[in-house]
Amino acid sequence: MLIKLTQKDIKTFWNTIKKAIQEVCGKRDNLSENSYNIILSKLMSDEMQGWAFVENETIKMLVITIIQGNDIDFGINLTIYCVYSTEELDIKTMGKSLATIIRYAKNMDCTKVIAYTGSNKVQKLAEYFKASTEALLVWEL
């Protein structure tokens, strides 16, 4: 079951969370040590949200989300910034986890959930949930 991390959880597991972000997003986003301090600050203030899938007292997956306003259509989006798993997760577990995040987004009055991925498994999951799977193109400058 995916659970939202508390401030205490974030403090306790910060090294694990930071390592997960480094592995998944560090190179993609060219993160500096200051970037990690900003992420920690945003997690502690709930500007960003940390989520964990725990099984048998072991963290199997970490998810970092951020809720942001959209100045174009004035909606609120929940963006899945980072997903890290310690092992291959089955589609059912991933689906239940995504459903938890979608419920949270609805409760926060979000109009969209956005995620960036290169994973075929995640794209299939998105299609199952009837999400738009339009491609994101990125040019590094």
N, C-alpha and C positions, 0 to 999 in steps of 0.2 A: 504494500500500500504506500502510495506517495503521500508524504506529510510535509507541511510547511514548517520550515525551521524557525525556531524562536531565536531571540538574541543570544540566549545562553547556548543554544546549539551551535550558532554561528561562531561564538567565541571558542567553544570546545573543539569544534571541527575545522577551524579556519585553515590550518595547514593542509588538511585533506581537500578542502574546498579550493584553496589557492592552487594546489597541485593539479586538480581537475581543470580549472580554468586555464592554467598554463598549457596543459596538454592539448586542450581542444581549441582555445581561442588565442593563446599567447602569440603564436607566430602569425596567425590569420590577421589579428588586429594590432600587431606590433606593440604589445603591452610592455610598459616599463614598470619598475617597482612602484612608482607613484600611481600608476594605473590600478595596481592591486590595492593600494591604500584607499583609493577612491571607491573601488568596488566594495571593499570591506565597509567603508563608511556608509555607502548607499544600502548595503545589506542590513547594517545595524539600525538605520533610520527607516527601513522598509520601503525606501525608494526603489530598491531592487529586492527581489524575493528569492530565498533559497529553498529548495525542495529536495527531499531525499526519499529514495525507495529503500527501505530497510527490510531485510529478511534474515531471520535467525541472528539478530543483533549485529548484522553486518551491512554496511552501506553498499548497495548494488548499483545505485544510480544517483547522480546529483544533477539538478536542473537549476539554472539561474534564469529568472525572468525579470522584466522591467516593464512598468506601465508608463506609457507616454501619451501626451496629448498630440493630436494631429491637427496642425494649423490649416490644412487644406480643406478637409471636410468636417473639421471640428469634432471628430470622434475621438475615442480613447482606445488605444491599442495595447494589448499585452504582447510583448515580444519575447520569444524564447531565445535568450542570448546564448546559452551554453547548455549542452547535454553531454554528460560524461557517464559512462558505465564501466564497471569493473569486469563485466563479462557480457557475452551476447545475451540479450534479453528477448524473450519470446514476444510475438506480436500482441498476445492477449495482455501481458503485463504492460507493454508500452501503451496499448489502447486505454487501459484503466488509468494509467498515469496521465495521459493526455486528457482524458475525461475529467479528471480532478482539476487540472489546470484550466480547462474550459469552464467548469462550474465556478471556479474562483474568479475568472475573468468576467463572467456574467454578473456575479455578485458585486464586482467592482465597477459595474456599468461600462465595461469595455464593449466596443462594437466589433473588434477583430482580434484574433490571435494570429500572430505572425511568427514564422520560424524560418531560418535559413539552414539548408542542409544539402549535403552531397550524397546522402545515404538513400539507396533505392528502397530499403526497408521502411524508412521514415516517409518517403514519398508514397509508398503503397498504403501506409497507415493513413496519411493525409487524404488519399483518394477514398479510402473506406469511410472516413468521417466527412466525405463530400466537400473537402477543402479545395480551393483553387490551387493548382500546382504549377502555376506559371513560373518560368525560369527567371532566376535572378542573374544578371550579368554584372560582373565587377571588373573594372580596369584599375590596376594598381598604378598610382602616379608617383 
